[in-house]
């Protein structure tokens, strides 16, 4: 593997911190009182080049080296969100990066979150709370002029608490039509006085053109801020890439910090649903063949158009007796053992999709034929008898829609949004009637039972008080969720339910036993495995990137 080292006298030599402060712009990065954290920014030549994962890796590397580190992304667009310990909502990627830093996540790490609900329209979440639903033009013209202070103030607070803030950009910094109101790429780098690493995905092809083209479209001062490149997701013999790397360094006068090989099965959450198409679309569980275990459960996850918080499914990918696939049409249905209906940012619209695609009939027949169905958040709502949105809170559709009718519940959407962490117990399984569970809730809508005699499978208490909390019993516990078909169909608002190892294994074992298979022990400890995955990722990136040059760029002491 080529060792990319920084040499004195090379064009594009990284300036010292003192050099950078000499011509520092006014704003958040100004001031030399020594109390602000250093900064480093990861930008990309396009979306999905690996910025979020590389940022998480760098966060863990610097933490391993003894530094206090925090992530930051001023504006994130994602339907995969994360609830902070104080009950606020931020982008999932920044929550994951905070976990990599081994610190609690705060809204200062992602002060603005955009959650698309329809084409060209998003819910704007500011410091963890819904601000307003806006179309793209209204957001750009009305809110972006106000956003600079929001994001700069958030970064300022972070810089007062750690040694280094690792910032992440969005998309490409060379989007000409967006640059005049940019708050997430080069203008953010300037406000933060951050040296920039430009990341490109070689797996897409045209990696040298994407790097050089991006630089060419930047202003001279922006181009100067880019201090080096990382070529990501490489497959093959890196020596064959050497002529191109030499040409790139000579052409741009900037160093290649490293070539990071593709790393399959990271064990760390993906940021958005685009990854489902390229990484997680698996075929149905095959029939038993030589060398394959015959007792594999086929789990079909419905690929909703506006799927959200699909990381709820991640632990299933790690179970040895499970095959997970995503289905978006009746033709892809196959013969699943279990069907999972995940969260949605536009439940009313996705319910209509289920009916028009033929998946609704497939799900109902599956349940009636002794199959198993689980619904989480929006999926839970769709499994109910009816949904109502009289105010058009969730979408432009104002009115009622008939649900799938598999659970005795009905949901009405209201303007209040509930975001809490929660814990309690589950009574779904006879062998373990009071199984501890925890997770988090992010939803709009109030769900009530249509049959009060039906049992509710969960009893939960909020870890803190949030908007829309139900009145619970004296001990703080309240009934939650619903089940039917003797527990084969159930739903809950509790995101992360499948991250509870004992719950997940009990649920899978009931499906196994219904097929005449022996139950398996709960050997997978998913949360522990995830923490180990951060260290493996950090080791992988560290071994393929020039850390000496990164330390020089940030002017951090190497402890």
Backbone torsions as a table, in degrees:
resi	resn	phi	psi	omega
1	UNK	NA	131.0	-178.8
2	UNK	-65.6	139.6	177.0
3	UNK	-98.3	111.5	-177.0
4	UNK	-89.6	100.3	-177.8
5	UNK	-110.4	148.7	178.6
6	UNK	-84.5	136.5	-179.0
7	UNK	-121.1	145.2	178.1
8	UNK	-64.7	141.9	175.2
9	UNK	88.3	-7.9	178.4
10	UNK	-70.0	143.2	175.3
11	UNK	-59.4	138.1	-179.0
12	UNK	84.7	18.4	178.2
13	UNK	-55.4	136.7	-175.8
14	UNK	-70.9	126.0	179.3
15	UNK	-72.9	159.1	176.0
16	UNK	-75.8	168.6	177.7
17	UNK	-59.2	-40.6	-179.6
18	UNK	-63.2	-40.0	177.0
19	UNK	-60.8	-43.2	-177.4
20	UNK	-66.4	-38.7	-178.0
21	UNK	-69.3	-22.5	-178.0
22	UNK	-64.0	-36.6	179.1
23	UNK	-117.0	34.2	-177.6
24	UNK	-69.2	135.9	177.7
25	UNK	-70.3	158.2	174.8
26	UNK	-66.1	150.7	177.4
27	UNK	126.4	-149.9	-169.5
28	UNK	-62.6	-34.5	-175.3
29	UNK	-82.6	-7.8	-176.8
30	UNK	-77.3	161.7	-178.4
31	UNK	107.2	139.7	-176.3
32	UNK	-130.8	36.2	-178.0
33	UNK	-79.8	-1.2	174.5
34	UNK	80.3	1.7	-176.7
35	UNK	-97.0	-13.1	-179.4
36	UNK	-83.1	145.7	177.0
37	UNK	-69.7	153.7	167.6
38	UNK	-67.6	164.9	-179.5
39	UNK	-134.0	152.3	175.5
40	UNK	-147.8	134.5	-176.4
41	UNK	-121.6	136.8	176.7
42	UNK	-107.1	115.4	174.2
43	UNK	-118.6	166.6	-176.1
44	UNK	-131.6	160.8	176.7
45	UNK	-77.3	-12.7	-179.9
46	UNK	-166.8	175.6	173.2
47	UNK	-71.2	154.2	173.8
48	UNK	60.9	33.4	174.6
49	UNK	-92.8	-4.2	178.4
50	UNK	107.6	19.9	-178.2
51	UNK	-61.1	-46.0	-175.1
52	UNK	-64.4	-43.7	-178.8
53	UNK	-69.3	-40.7	178.0
54	UNK	-64.3	-38.6	176.7
55	UNK	-61.7	-44.2	177.6
56	UNK	-61.2	-40.8	179.5
57	UNK	-62.9	-45.5	179.7
58	UNK	-65.0	-38.6	176.6
59	UNK	-57.2	-48.5	-178.6
60	UNK	-67.7	-37.0	178.6
61	UNK	-59.8	-49.0	-178.3
62	UNK	-67.7	-32.4	174.5
63	UNK	-65.8	-44.0	177.3
64	UNK	-58.6	-30.4	-179.0
65	UNK	-84.7	4.5	172.8
66	UNK	97.9	11.9	-178.4
67	UNK	-100.8	151.7	171.8
68	UNK	-86.5	123.2	-170.7
69	UNK	-131.7	146.7	173.7
70	UNK	-137.7	146.0	175.1
71	UNK	-89.6	163.2	177.7
72	UNK	-156.1	131.7	169.1
73	UNK	-139.9	113.6	-170.9
74	UNK	-61.8	-40.0	-178.1
75	UNK	-141.3	125.5	-179.4
76	UNK	-125.1	139.6	172.0
77	UNK	-112.9	113.4	-176.2
78	UNK	-163.9	147.7	171.2
79	UNK	-98.6	2.7	177.8
80	UNK	-102.2	99.9	-172.6
81	UNK	-112.3	175.4	-170.3
82	UNK	-141.5	137.8	178.0
83	UNK	-100.7	124.2	179.9
84	UNK	-73.8	164.2	179.6
85	UNK	-57.2	-26.1	178.2
86	UNK	-93.8	15.9	171.4
87	UNK	80.4	28.6	178.4
88	UNK	-109.8	161.2	-175.0
89	UNK	-108.9	127.3	175.3
90	UNK	-133.7	173.3	176.9
91	UNK	-63.5	142.1	-178.4
92	UNK	-57.8	-38.7	-176.3
93	UNK	-59.8	-40.7	-179.4
94	UNK	-72.8	-31.5	172.7
95	UNK	-63.6	-42.4	177.8
96	UNK	-64.1	-42.6	179.4
97	UNK	-64.9	-35.3	175.0
98	UNK	-63.9	-39.5	175.9
99	UNK	-62.2	-38.5	176.9
100	UNK	-62.5	-32.5	178.4
101	UNK	-81.9	-7.6	-177.8
102	UNK	60.9	40.7	176.4
103	UNK	-134.2	156.1	176.3
104	UNK	-66.4	141.4	177.4
105	UNK	-75.6	146.2	174.9
106	UNK	-133.3	164.4	179.3
107	UNK	-70.5	-16.8	175.1
108	UNK	-63.8	-21.1	179.4
109	UNK	-77.5	-21.0	176.6
110	UNK	-152.7	76.4	-173.0
111	UNK	-65.7	-25.1	179.8
112	UNK	-127.3	122.8	178.0
113	UNK	-122.5	128.4	176.7
114	UNK	-106.5	124.7	-178.9
115	UNK	-116.4	99.8	-178.1
116	UNK	-59.4	130.7	177.5
117	UNK	-112.0	-27.6	176.8
118	UNK	-146.2	172.5	174.3
119	UNK	-60.4	127.2	175.9
120	UNK	68.9	15.6	179.4
121	UNK	-141.3	137.1	-177.0
122	UNK	-139.9	154.6	167.6
123	UNK	-83.8	126.3	179.5
124	UNK	-94.1	117.8	-179.9
125	UNK	-107.7	119.8	-177.9
126	UNK	-115.4	123.0	-175.9
127	UNK	46.4	46.9	168.7
128	UNK	85.6	-2.0	-178.6
129	UNK	-126.7	144.3	179.1
130	UNK	-59.6	131.3	178.7
131	UNK	-100.3	-54.5	-177.9
132	UNK	-172.4	150.8	168.7
133	UNK	-85.6	129.8	-175.4
134	UNK	-139.0	148.2	168.6
135	UNK	-83.6	170.7	-172.4
136	UNK	-60.7	-41.1	-177.8
137	UNK	-68.1	-44.5	-179.8
138	UNK	-62.8	-40.5	179.2
139	UNK	-62.9	-45.4	-177.6
140	UNK	-65.3	-41.5	-174.5
141	UNK	-86.6	-32.2	-173.4
142	UNK	-99.3	-40.1	-172.8
143	UNK	-98.4	-38.0	-176.1
144	UNK	-55.0	-36.8	176.9
145	UNK	-61.1	-24.2	179.0
146	UNK	-89.9	-16.4	-169.5
147	UNK	-74.4	-24.9	-176.7
148	UNK	-55.7	-46.2	-178.3
149	UNK	-66.8	-38.4	-179.9
150	UNK	-59.2	-48.8	-175.0
151	UNK	-75.1	-36.5	179.9
152	UNK	-68.3	-39.9	177.4
153	UNK	-63.8	-39.7	179.0
154	UNK	-63.3	-44.6	179.1
155	UNK	-65.1	-38.4	178.1
156	UNK	-58.5	-43.3	180.0
157	UNK	-64.6	-41.3	177.7
158	UNK	-61.1	-42.1	-175.9
159	UNK	-68.3	-14.0	177.1
160	UNK	-87.3	-5.5	-172.2
161	UNK	-117.4	-12.1	-175.1
162	UNK	-134.6	178.8	177.7
163	UNK	-89.9	-30.8	-175.2
164	UNK	-146.0	134.8	170.2
165	UNK	-111.0	124.0	176.6
166	UNK	-99.6	110.6	-177.6
167	UNK	-90.9	149.6	175.7
168	UNK	-120.2	134.5	174.1
169	UNK	-85.6	-172.6	-179.4
170	UNK	-135.4	136.7	179.0
171	UNK	56.4	-126.3	179.8
172	UNK	-121.9	143.8	176.5
173	UNK	-76.1	-3.8	-175.2
174	UNK	-104.5	24.0	175.7
175	UNK	-77.7	96.4	-171.3
176	UNK	-58.9	-38.2	-176.6
177	UNK	-72.5	-11.4	-176.6
178	UNK	-112.5	-9.1	-168.2
179	UNK	-65.8	-30.4	-174.5
180	UNK	-68.7	-19.8	178.1
181	UNK	-122.0	23.6	-178.3
182	UNK	-63.3	132.8	173.3
183	UNK	-127.0	9.0	-171.3
184	UNK	-129.4	-13.2	-178.8
185	UNK	-117.1	-110.0	-170.0
186	UNK	-69.7	-35.1	176.5
187	UNK	-66.2	-37.0	176.7
188	UNK	-65.5	-39.9	177.6
189	UNK	-61.2	-38.7	178.7
190	UNK	-67.6	-45.8	178.6
191	UNK	-59.9	-36.2	-178.2
192	UNK	-88.1	-4.6	-173.6
193	UNK	50.5	50.5	-173.2
194	UNK	-104.5	129.6	167.1
195	UNK	-66.2	145.1	-172.2
196	UNK	-114.1	133.6	167.9
197	UNK	-100.0	129.1	178.8
198	UNK	-101.7	121.2	-175.9
199	UNK	-104.6	135.8	177.1
200	UNK	-129.6	145.0	-178.3
201	UNK	-98.4	108.1	-178.1
202	UNK	-72.7	-20.6	-179.5
203	UNK	-65.2	-21.5	178.7
204	UNK	-78.4	-21.2	-172.8
205	UNK	88.4	157.5	178.0
206	UNK	66.5	36.0	-172.9
207	UNK	-66.3	-39.1	-178.2
208	UNK	-70.5	-38.2	177.1
209	UNK	-64.5	-38.4	-178.5
210	UNK	-67.3	-37.5	179.6
211	UNK	-70.7	-52.0	-177.7
212	UNK	-64.9	-40.7	179.1
213	UNK	-62.5	-40.7	177.4
214	UNK	-61.9	-46.2	179.4
215	UNK	-60.8	-41.2	-177.5
216	UNK	-62.9	-30.0	-177.7
217	UNK	-87.1	-3.9	177.9
218	UNK	-86.8	155.3	172.5
219	UNK	-71.4	157.3	-177.3
220	UNK	-53.5	-43.1	-179.4
221	UNK	-68.6	-32.0	176.9
222	UNK	-70.2	-41.0	179.1
223	UNK	-61.6	-39.4	179.1
224	UNK	-64.8	-29.8	-178.2
225	UNK	-71.4	-23.1	176.9
226	UNK	-74.7	118.3	-173.7
227	UNK	-105.0	-5.3	178.7
228	UNK	172.4	172.3	-175.1
229	UNK	-122.3	150.0	167.9
230	UNK	-124.5	125.3	175.2
231	UNK	-97.0	120.2	-169.2
232	UNK	-108.7	157.4	172.9
233	UNK	63.3	39.1	-179.2
234	UNK	-77.8	141.2	174.9
235	UNK	-128.2	126.2	175.9
236	UNK	122.5	-159.5	-176.1
237	UNK	-91.8	113.2	-174.9
238	UNK	-66.9	-21.6	179.5
239	UNK	-63.6	-28.3	178.1
240	UNK	-70.9	-16.6	-179.8
241	UNK	-90.3	-12.1	-172.2
242	UNK	-54.8	-43.7	179.0
243	UNK	-59.4	-38.1	178.4
244	UNK	-68.4	-38.0	178.9
245	UNK	-65.6	-42.6	178.8
246	UNK	-62.5	-43.0	179.0
247	UNK	-62.4	-42.2	-177.5
248	UNK	-63.1	-43.9	179.9
249	UNK	-66.0	-40.3	178.8
250	UNK	-68.7	-39.3	-177.2
251	UNK	-68.5	-38.8	-174.0
252	UNK	-101.7	-20.3	-174.6
253	UNK	72.3	19.6	-178.7
254	UNK	-127.3	146.8	-174.6
255	UNK	-80.4	149.5	166.5
256	UNK	-85.2	115.8	-177.4
257	UNK	-73.7	-26.2	179.7
258	UNK	172.3	161.4	172.0
259	UNK	-117.1	112.7	-173.9
260	UNK	-98.4	116.3	179.8
261	UNK	-64.4	151.1	174.9
262	UNK	-57.2	136.1	-176.3
263	UNK	-124.6	99.0	-177.8
264	UNK	-73.7	155.6	175.3
265	UNK	51.4	60.8	-179.5
266	UNK	-61.7	-35.8	-174.4
267	UNK	80.5	17.0	179.3
268	UNK	-126.9	141.4	-171.3
269	UNK	-60.2	145.6	171.4
270	UNK	-82.8	155.0	-176.3
271	UNK	-80.0	-42.6	-173.8
272	UNK	-139.6	169.8	-170.8
273	UNK	-72.0	-9.4	176.2
274	UNK	-58.4	-30.9	-178.6
275	UNK	-68.4	-21.7	-179.8
276	UNK	-63.3	-36.6	-178.0
277	UNK	-71.0	-38.9	-173.4
278	UNK	-91.9	-23.9	-171.0
279	UNK	-118.6	-26.0	-166.9
280	UNK	-126.7	16.7	178.5
281	UNK	-89.4	95.7	-175.0
282	UNK	-101.5	154.8	178.3
283	UNK	-77.7	162.4	176.9
284	UNK	-56.4	154.3	180.0
285	UNK	-57.3	125.8	-176.4
286	UNK	-74.6	160.4	172.4
287	UNK	-65.9	155.8	-176.5
288	UNK	-58.2	131.4	176.8
289	UNK	-130.9	173.0	179.6
290	UNK	-57.0	129.1	176.9
291	UNK	84.6	-2.6	179.2
292	UNK	-110.6	143.4	177.3
293	UNK	-74.0	139.1	-176.2
294	UNK	-81.6	-15.8	-172.0
295	UNK	-101.4	65.4	-178.9
296	UNK	-108.1	125.2	177.5
297	UNK	-79.3	130.9	178.4
298	UNK	-93.3	112.0	-178.7
299	UNK	-110.6	121.5	178.5
300	UNK	-102.8	119.9	176.2
301	UNK	-100.4	125.0	-177.6
302	UNK	-72.1	123.6	-177.6
303	UNK	-87.9	84.5	-179.6
304	UNK	-68.6	147.2	178.0
305	UNK	-59.3	-33.2	-179.2
306	UNK	-118.6	45.5	-179.7
307	UNK	-58.7	139.3	179.0
308	UNK	-134.6	154.5	179.1
309	UNK	47.7	46.1	179.9
310	UNK	-71.1	-5.8	174.6
311	UNK	-66.2	-11.5	172.4
312	UNK	-55.7	-26.2	-174.7
313	UNK	-86.8	-16.2	-170.5
314	UNK	-49.1	-45.2	-177.5
315	UNK	-60.5	-27.4	-179.4
316	UNK	-65.1	-30.6	179.5
317	UNK	-65.2	-20.2	-175.6
318	UNK	-96.9	-8.0	-178.1
319	UNK	-77.3	138.1	-174.3
320	UNK	-71.9	-20.0	-175.1
321	UNK	-110.8	27.2	-174.6
322	UNK	-131.0	137.5	168.0
323	UNK	-117.9	121.6	-177.6
324	UNK	-107.1	133.8	174.1
325	UNK	-139.8	155.1	-178.7
326	UNK	-108.0	126.5	-176.8
327	UNK	-115.6	132.4	-179.5
328	UNK	-121.4	6.6	179.3
329	UNK	-155.1	162.2	178.8
330	UNK	-63.6	-30.8	-179.4
331	UNK	-65.3	-23.6	-178.5
332	UNK	-92.3	2.6	-168.9
333	UNK	-61.7	-50.9	-178.1
334	UNK	72.0	-140.3	-178.8
335	UNK	-137.2	69.8	-174.0
336	UNK	-71.6	153.0	170.7
337	UNK	-84.4	-37.2	-178.0
338	UNK	-134.0	141.1	175.1
339	UNK	-118.6	132.4	177.2
340	UNK	-115.8	125.4	175.7
341	UNK	-104.5	106.5	-171.4
342	UNK	-83.9	-171.5	-180.0
343	UNK	-71.3	161.9	-179.0
344	UNK	-144.8	144.5	174.6
345	UNK	-85.4	-16.7	177.0
346	UNK	-138.8	84.5	-172.6
347	UNK	-64.1	-41.4	-178.6
348	UNK	-62.0	-43.4	179.6
349	UNK	-67.9	-41.9	-179.1
350	UNK	-70.5	-28.4	173.6
351	UNK	-64.4	-41.3	176.0
352	UNK	-62.3	-39.5	176.6
353	UNK	-59.5	-41.8	179.4
354	UNK	-59.2	-40.7	-178.8
355	UNK	-71.3	-45.5	-176.7
356	UNK	-68.5	-29.9	-178.4
357	UNK	-83.7	-11.9	-175.6
358	UNK	87.3	-3.3	-179.4
359	UNK	-70.2	-30.3	178.9
360	UNK	-59.0	-47.7	178.9
361	UNK	-62.6	-39.1	179.2
362	UNK	-61.5	-43.9	-178.2
363	UNK	-65.5	-45.4	-178.6
364	UNK	-63.1	-44.5	179.4
365	UNK	-66.6	-35.8	177.6
366	UNK	-60.8	-45.6	179.4
367	UNK	-64.9	-41.5	-179.1
368	UNK	-67.8	-23.6	-178.4
369	UNK	-97.6	33.4	177.5
370	UNK	73.7	12.8	176.9
371	UNK	-79.9	169.7	-177.4
372	UNK	-114.4	137.4	-178.0
373	UNK	-136.0	135.2	174.6
374	UNK	-126.6	135.3	177.0
375	UNK	-121.6	132.6	-179.5
376	UNK	-118.7	125.7	177.2
377	UNK	56.4	-110.4	179.3
378	UNK	-58.5	-35.1	175.9
379	UNK	-63.4	-38.7	175.2
380	UNK	-61.0	-45.4	179.3
381	UNK	-61.2	-42.8	-178.0
382	UNK	-67.5	-27.9	179.2
383	UNK	-73.1	-12.7	-177.8
384	UNK	-76.2	-176.3	-176.5
385	UNK	-78.0	-35.1	-174.4
386	UNK	-156.7	152.9	173.7
387	UNK	-130.0	142.4	-178.1
388	UNK	-136.3	135.3	177.9
389	UNK	-134.7	70.3	-172.3
390	UNK	-64.9	-26.3	-177.2
391	UNK	-99.0	0.9	-174.7
392	UNK	65.3	34.7	-175.9
393	UNK	-64.8	-43.2	-173.9
394	UNK	-92.8	-26.8	-175.9
395	UNK	-155.3	-179.0	176.4
396	UNK	-72.4	-16.5	-179.1
397	UNK	-75.5	121.1	176.7
398	UNK	-111.1	115.1	179.8
399	UNK	150.5	-159.9	-175.3
400	UNK	-112.9	152.0	171.9
401	UNK	-137.6	141.5	176.6
402	UNK	-74.8	131.2	177.4
403	UNK	-81.1	-170.3	-179.2
404	UNK	-76.6	-14.0	173.7
405	UNK	72.7	22.5	-178.9
406	UNK	-96.2	-13.4	177.8
407	UNK	-128.9	145.5	-177.1
408	UNK	-82.3	59.9	-179.5
409	UNK	-138.0	159.2	173.1
410	UNK	-138.3	144.7	-174.6
411	UNK	-122.6	135.8	171.1
412	UNK	-119.2	127.6	-179.7
413	UNK	-80.6	133.8	-179.7
414	UNK	-129.3	162.0	-176.7
415	UNK	-66.2	-23.7	-177.1
416	UNK	-72.8	141.4	178.8
417	UNK	-116.5	130.6	-180.0
418	UNK	-98.1	122.1	175.8
419	UNK	-133.7	104.0	-179.8
420	UNK	-144.8	156.1	163.2
421	UNK	-89.0	146.7	-174.4
422	UNK	-142.4	156.9	178.7
423	UNK	-149.4	160.2	179.9
424	UNK	167.1	-137.8	-175.7
425	UNK	-142.9	163.0	-179.5
426	UNK	-124.2	137.0	179.1
427	UNK	-114.9	25.3	-177.4
428	UNK	-72.1	-29.6	-167.4
429	UNK	-110.2	127.7	-178.1
430	UNK	-63.2	-38.4	-175.9
431	UNK	-71.1	-21.7	177.5
432	UNK	-141.1	82.2	-170.6
433	UNK	-72.7	-18.7	-179.1
434	UNK	-126.8	58.0	-175.4
435	UNK	-75.4	123.5	178.7
436	UNK	-65.3	140.0	176.7
437	UNK	-141.7	156.6	171.6
438	UNK	-150.8	168.0	-178.6
439	UNK	171.6	-147.3	-179.4
440	UNK	-150.5	155.5	179.1
441	UNK	-117.2	135.4	171.2
442	UNK	-140.9	101.6	-179.7
443	UNK	-160.8	155.1	167.9
444	UNK	-108.4	147.0	-179.9
445	UNK	112.8	143.8	176.7
446	UNK	-112.1	125.6	-177.7
447	UNK	-109.0	129.2	-179.6
448	UNK	-122.3	156.5	177.6
449	UNK	-77.7	137.7	173.4
450	UNK	-94.3	-13.7	175.6
451	UNK	-132.2	100.3	-174.0
452	UNK	-68.1	-13.0	178.6
453	UNK	-81.8	-12.3	-179.5
454	UNK	-73.2	144.4	178.9
455	UNK	-79.0	145.6	175.2
456	UNK	-105.9	128.3	-167.1
457	UNK	-78.1	-16.8	-175.7
458	UNK	-120.6	149.8	168.8
459	UNK	-127.9	118.0	-171.3
460	UNK	-127.2	154.2	169.1
461	UNK	-128.8	143.3	177.8
462	UNK	-74.0	139.2	175.2
463	UNK	-69.0	-19.4	175.2
464	UNK	-154.5	168.1	-179.7
465	UNK	-86.0	128.7	179.8
466	UNK	-133.6	171.7	179.9
467	UNK	-60.2	134.5	175.6
468	UNK	83.6	11.8	178.6
469	UNK	-60.3	136.9	175.2
470	UNK	-78.9	151.7	175.7
471	UNK	-75.1	119.7	-177.1
472	UNK	-101.3	-172.8	176.8
473	UNK	-73.6	179.4	-175.1
474	UNK	-61.3	-30.8	-179.3
475	UNK	-83.9	4.0	178.1
476	UNK	91.5	-10.7	180.0
477	UNK	-81.1	145.0	174.4
478	UNK	-139.3	149.3	178.3
479	UNK	-68.3	146.5	-176.4
480	UNK	-149.8	151.6	177.0
481	UNK	78.6	-176.7	179.9
482	UNK	-155.1	157.0	176.7
483	UNK	-145.1	160.5	178.8
484	UNK	-159.0	-178.9	-179.1
485	UNK	51.4	47.1	178.2
486	UNK	56.0	36.1	176.1
487	UNK	86.4	-1.9	179.3
488	UNK	-73.0	-23.7	175.5
489	UNK	-117.8	127.8	178.6
490	UNK	-148.3	159.4	178.0
491	UNK	-146.6	154.9	-178.9
492	UNK	-156.0	156.5	172.0
493	UNK	-87.1	-2.6	-171.3
494	UNK	-81.5	97.1	170.8
495	UNK	-64.3	146.8	-178.3
496	UNK	83.9	6.9	-179.0
497	UNK	-59.0	-36.7	-178.5
498	UNK	-80.6	-3.8	173.4
499	UNK	-81.8	-7.4	174.8
500	UNK	-82.8	109.6	-168.6
501	UNK	-60.4	-46.2	-177.1
502	UNK	-70.1	-38.5	175.7
503	UNK	-60.2	-48.9	-176.5
504	UNK	-60.0	-43.0	-177.6
505	UNK	-70.2	-38.3	176.2
506	UNK	-60.7	-43.1	-179.5
507	UNK	-63.8	-46.2	178.7
508	UNK	-65.8	-38.2	-179.0
509	UNK	-66.5	-34.9	176.0
510	UNK	-62.6	-38.8	176.5
511	UNK	-66.6	-39.8	178.6
512	UNK	-62.5	-46.8	-176.6
513	UNK	-65.6	-31.6	177.3
514	UNK	-66.1	-20.1	177.7
515	UNK	-98.6	4.0	179.5
516	UNK	82.9	15.9	179.4
517	UNK	-96.5	154.0	177.9
518	UNK	-72.1	144.3	175.3
519	UNK	-69.4	155.3	178.0
520	UNK	-110.1	151.5	176.6
521	UNK	-72.4	156.4	179.8
522	UNK	-81.9	77.8	-176.5
523	UNK	-87.3	-28.3	-178.4
524	UNK	-76.0	120.7	173.7
525	UNK	-107.6	90.2	-166.9
526	UNK	-63.8	-41.3	-177.0
527	UNK	-68.0	-37.4	175.3
528	UNK	-66.2	-39.9	179.9
529	UNK	-64.6	-35.9	179.0
530	UNK	-65.5	-40.8	178.2
531	UNK	-63.7	-40.0	176.4
532	UNK	-64.5	-32.6	-179.6
533	UNK	-64.7	-35.6	176.6
534	UNK	-60.8	-42.4	-179.8
535	UNK	-68.4	-38.6	177.5
536	UNK	-64.5	-42.5	178.0
537	UNK	-61.9	-45.3	-180.0
538	UNK	-61.1	-42.3	178.8
539	UNK	-63.5	-39.9	-179.9
540	UNK	-62.9	-49.0	-178.3
541	UNK	-69.1	-42.5	-179.6
542	UNK	-57.1	-37.3	-176.1
543	UNK	-76.4	-8.3	-177.5
544	UNK	-125.4	15.2	-177.9
545	UNK	-136.0	152.2	-177.0
546	UNK	-84.9	91.9	-177.9
547	UNK	-70.2	-29.3	176.7
548	UNK	-59.2	-43.0	-179.6
549	UNK	-69.5	-36.5	177.0
550	UNK	-64.0	-40.9	177.8
551	UNK	-64.7	-37.5	178.0
552	UNK	-66.2	-38.4	179.4
553	UNK	-62.7	-40.3	-175.9
554	UNK	-88.9	-15.4	-176.6
555	UNK	61.5	27.9	175.2
556	UNK	-82.3	145.2	173.2
557	UNK	-69.4	140.0	179.5
558	UNK	-92.0	102.5	-175.3
559	UNK	-90.6	NA	NA
